[in-house]
């Protein structure tokens, strides 16, 4: 089972916080995430985080690391399918 390393988790926390839309949130207590999955991934707060921007920032971060890119390949396939359907 894949478990995200702490250094990548810390970067994910920074991305979540950077993409918050509201100054205060009672849902996530101003963190940008509400919890973790068993894989050590963040569950973003749907009330105060711009999910699309956060996912785009995460994809940019993941693309720097081949081992992460392999695990999150579905994020990149989705982008390829959109490009192909536009043509």
ABEGO torsion letter per residue (X at the ends): XBBBBAAAAAAAAAAAAAABABABBAAAGGAGBAEBBAAGBBBBBAAABBAAAAAAAAAAAAAABAAAAAAAAAAAAAAAAAAAAAX
